[in-house]
Amino acid sequence: MTKKNGLCPCGTGDAYAVCCGRYHLDEVVPPTAEKLMRSRYSAFALEDGDYLLRTWHPDTRPFELELDTAIHWTGLEILGSTRGTMFDTEGTVEFRASYRSPEGAGSQQELSNFVREGGRWYYLDAQD
């Protein structure tokens, strides 16, 4: 797990405090779907379930979220995106997230759907 005073887990190379940290503290909102995706990955890496729930669209958000603390997220690769800019109301981000677990190393690839409502981006769901 990346420490909150080091580099951001999302892989930009920026310090956590000036990258995803400011989103996690709700100082500002992510301006694009990709920045929200990166901040959600960082929240998984730092086990910040409150942020994950806060940025999940109310129509698809689970009542509670239990994170698997045995999984250690080790890297994020953005594979592509459509729309999702500051001027859009929806967008997609395809990513691959690498992890280590007691069973070994692996990765999760997903095409995520995002919507922007009231000036905020929300994770909606994943496409199969």
TORVO-801967 format. One line per 3 residues: number of its first residue (from 1); for each residue x, y, z of C-alpha. Coordinates in nm, 2 decimals, padded with zeros to 4 digits, always signed. Last residue first. Example, Ala and Ser with C-alpha at 12.3 -4.5 7.8 and 13.67 -1.06 7.14 Angstrom:
REM TORVO-801967
2) +01.37/-00.11/+00.71  +01.23/-00.45/+00.78 $
//
This chain:
REM TORVO-801967
128) -01.94/-00.70/-01.95  -01.98/-00.33/-01.89  -01.91/-00.19/-01.55 $
125) -02.13/+00.03/-01.34  -02.22/+00.39/-01.24  -01.91/+00.55/-01.11 $
122) -02.00/+00.91/-01.03  -01.87/+01.25/-01.17  -01.99/+01.56/-00.99 $
119) -02.12/+01.89/-01.14  -02.48/+01.82/-01.03  -02.47/+01.49/-01.22 $
116) -02.19/+01.35/-01.42  -02.21/+00.98/-01.53  -01.95/+00.71/-01.54 $
113) -01.94/+00.37/-01.70  -01.64/+00.14/-01.64  -01.47/-00.10/-01.89 $
110) -01.29/-00.34/-01.67  -00.96/-00.54/-01.64  -00.86/-00.69/-01.32 $
107) -00.50/-00.82/-01.26  -00.32/-01.09/-01.10  -00.04/-01.18/-00.85 $
104) -00.06/-01.47/-00.61  -00.31/-01.66/-00.40  -00.22/-01.46/-00.09 $
101) -00.30/-01.15/-00.29  -00.11/-00.92/-00.52  -00.27/-00.67/-00.75 $
98) -00.28/-00.51/-01.10  -00.55/-00.28/-01.22  -00.63/-00.27/-01.59 $
95) -00.85/+00.01/-01.72  -01.12/+00.11/-01.96  -01.28/+00.44/-01.89 $
92) -01.63/+00.53/-02.01  -01.81/+00.86/-02.02  -02.13/+01.05/-01.94 $
89) -02.25/+01.40/-01.88  -01.98/+01.57/-02.09  -01.83/+01.92/-02.07 $
86) -01.56/+01.84/-01.80  -01.46/+01.54/-02.01  -01.60/+01.19/-01.98 $
83) -01.61/+01.12/-02.35  -01.46/+00.78/-02.43  -01.17/+00.63/-02.25 $
80) -00.87/+00.40/-02.31  -00.63/+00.15/-02.16  -00.56/+00.33/-01.83 $
77) -00.30/+00.12/-01.64  -00.31/+00.10/-01.27  -00.06/-00.06/-01.04 $
74) +00.01/-00.26/-00.72  -00.32/-00.31/-00.54  -00.27/-00.52/-00.23 $
71) -00.55/-00.77/-00.18  -00.57/-00.93/+00.17  -00.77/-00.63/+00.29 $
68) -01.07/-00.74/+00.09  -01.29/-00.43/+00.11  -01.64/-00.46/+00.25 $
65) -01.88/-00.21/+00.10  -02.22/-00.12/+00.23  -02.57/-00.03/+00.09 $
62) -02.43/-00.10/-00.26  -02.43/+00.18/-00.51  -02.62/+00.13/-00.84 $
59) -02.88/+00.41/-00.84  -02.69/+00.62/-00.58  -02.39/+00.66/-00.82 $
56) -02.07/+00.55/-00.66  -01.84/+00.84/-00.56  -01.95/+00.85/-00.19 $
53) -01.93/+00.47/-00.17  -01.57/+00.46/-00.29  -01.48/+00.75/-00.07 $
50) -01.61/+00.58/+00.24  -01.43/+00.26/+00.14  -01.09/+00.41/+00.17 $
47) -00.87/+00.10/+00.17  -00.56/+00.29/+00.05  -00.53/+00.09/-00.27 $
44) -00.91/+00.08/-00.32  -00.92/+00.46/-00.27  -00.63/+00.50/-00.52 $
41) -00.83/+00.31/-00.77  -01.13/+00.54/-00.70  -00.91/+00.84/-00.75 $
38) -00.78/+00.71/-01.08  -01.14/+00.64/-01.20  -01.25/+00.99/-01.09 $
35) -00.96/+01.14/-01.28  -01.07/+00.94/-01.58  -01.43/+01.05/-01.55 $
32) -01.32/+01.41/-01.56  -01.32/+01.71/-01.32  -01.25/+01.51/-01.00 $
29) -01.41/+01.70/-00.72  -01.23/+01.94/-00.49  -01.14/+01.95/-00.12 $
26) -01.34/+01.63/-00.07  -01.06/+01.48/+00.14  -01.04/+01.18/-00.11 $
23) -01.04/+01.43/-00.40  -00.75/+01.62/-00.25  -00.56/+01.30/-00.19 $
20) -00.60/+01.19/-00.55  -00.33/+01.41/-00.68  -00.18/+01.70/-00.48 $
17) -00.17/+01.51/-00.15  -00.08/+01.18/-00.32  +00.24/+01.33/-00.47 $
14) +00.25/+01.31/-00.85  +00.39/+01.02/-01.05  +00.06/+00.97/-01.23 $
11) +00.04/+00.61/-01.11  -00.29/+00.60/-00.93  -00.12/+00.50/-00.60 $
8) -00.02/+00.87/-00.55  +00.34/+00.91/-00.44  +00.42/+00.95/-00.07 $
5) +00.25/+01.11/+00.23  -00.06/+00.89/+00.20  +00.15/+00.58/+00.21 $
2) +00.13/+00.35/-00.09  +00.00/+00.00/+00.00 $
//
